[in-house]
């Protein structure tokens, strides 16, 4: 592709020799990445091509923000207590490729893979009761700004009876009551999601 439209030419004569200088001012886009730039001089005697042909390494930002697979920003990811769960974050485009990092409550192990112009970072986490928090995937790039996407984590766990109280007494094996008197029974359960009592 010739880009002469962006070049200026200046001629100088010294001792009856004509010197021509061509100056190119060009703003390459990402589609120009890998293009070689060189100069060709022609006259009636010969064609000369510059011996140096530098290749453009055009740096440009990713195509968009990172994406958590299967989730929109700030959606909720339900995990079961003590089970391993995986979250994968990916971003496309950019030169160089963006760097992804996870910010989670107990990140566990992470792995990164790159296929062509896509980068994916996967985090393995094991959530415990009471660790309802968020996990954020951040992308950083030398040209673009830092971008992030977040998923909210809610830990599900099975029901457990914390205490069973009869007439103010905790975990008794028997209680004596008079016929037709009101008796207060209190059952305290810890669970998520909330249990239906019967």
N, C-alpha and C positions, 0 to 999 in steps of 0.2 A: 504494500500500500504506500503510495507516495503522499507525503505530507508537506509538499513544497508551498502550499498555500499559507503556511505559518512561518516560512523562512523569509529573511531579508538578505539582499545581496549588496555588497559594497565592492567597488573596484578601486584599486590603487595602482598607479604606474610609477615604477622606479627603474631608472636606467633603461628605458624603453621596454621593460618587461611589465606585463599586466598581471597583477595579483588580484584574485577574486576571493572574497571572504563571504561565506554563507553562514548566517546565524539563524538557528532554529529555536523558537520559543514555543513550547508545546506543553499542554496540560493533559497528561495521560489519564485515562479512566481505567477501571478494572479490566475492561475488555482488551486493553493494550498490554496487560501483563504477559511477559515472555517475548514481547516484540523486540526485534533487533533494530537499532538505529545506526545508520551509516550514511556516508556521503558518496555520491557518484559524480565525477567530473567528465565531461565529454567535449571533445573538439574534433576538428577534421582529421587529426592524426590518430587519436586513440580514445579509448574509454578507460578511466581509472576509478577504482573503487577503494574507499578508505580501508586500510589494513585492520583497523580496529572496528569491531562491530559489537558494541556493548549491548547486553540484553537488559531490558527494563524489568525491574522487580517492583511492580506497583503494589504498594500496601493499601488495603481498603478494609473497611469494617464488615462484620458479618451481615447477612441478609435481614436479620431481625433479632429479637430477643431470644433467650434460651426458652426451651419448652420442657416441662416435666411430662413424660410419657403417660398418657391416659388422664391427665388432669389439666384444668384451667387454673389460672392464677387465683390463689386463696381458696381453692376447693378443699374439701376435707378428705383425708386418707385414713380409713379405719383399719387398725391393725389389732391383732389378737395378742394379748399379753404373753411374753416369753417366746413368741414365735419370730423367726427371722423374716424380714420383709425387705424387698428391693425397691428402690426408686431410681429411675433413669432420667437423666437430663441431657438434652442434646441441643446443638446449635449448628447452623449451616452457614457456609460461605466464610469469606474473609481471607486475607493474606497478610500476615501469616494466620493460621487457624487460631481461634480464640482459646483461652485457657478457662476451664470450668472448675469451680470449687463448690463443695457442699458445706453448709453450716447447719448442722443438726445437733440434737441434744446428746446423743451417744453414737456418733457416726460409724463406729465399727470400721469395716474395711471399705475401701473404694477401689474401683478399677476404671481405667480410661481406655477408650478405643477410638481410632480414627479411620474412617473409610472415605476416600476421596476428599470432598470438602465438608464432611460432617464429623463433628466430635461428640462423643457420648461419654458421660461420667455416671457410673452407677454406684450407689451407696447401699451397703447392707446394714440394717439396723435391727436391734432387738429392743422393743419398747417395754417398759415396765409400768405398772399401775402408777398413776399420778404424773406421768410424763406427757401429758397433753400439751404439746407445744407446736412450733412450726419448724419446717425444714426449708431452707432457702438455697437455691442453686444460683450462683453468680458467675457471669462471664466477664472476663477482662480481655482487653485488646489494645495494642499500642496506638491504634488510630481511632477506634470508637470509644465511646464512654462505657463504663461498667453498667451492666444490665442484670436484672435478677427476676426470678420467679419463685413464688412461695406456695407450699402446700401445708395445710394445717393437719397435725397428727392427733387422732383421738384413739386412745387405747381401750379396747373392749376386754372385759374379763368376766369370768363366770361368777355367779352369785355365791356369797358365803354368809352364813348367819353369824353376825358379830355377837349378838346377845339375845336371849329370850328372857323377858322379865315378867313375873307373875306377882301382882300385888306388891310391887316395889322390890321383890327379891329376884336376884339374878341367877339364872341357870339352876334352878331347884329341880330336884327329881320328883318331888311330890308336894302338894299344898292342900291344906284342909280349908274348906269353905262351907258356909252355911247355905242350905238350899234357898234358892231364889235371890240371894244377895248378888249385887253387881260385883264382878271380878274383872280387874283390869289386866289384860295381857298385852305386852309390847314386844314385837319382834323387830329387831334392828338388822337390816341386811345391807351389805356392801356389794354393789354390782354396777356394771355399765355394759350394755344399756340397763336402765332401771327395770327391776323385776316386778311382776304382778304377784301380789300376795294372795294366798288362798288359805 
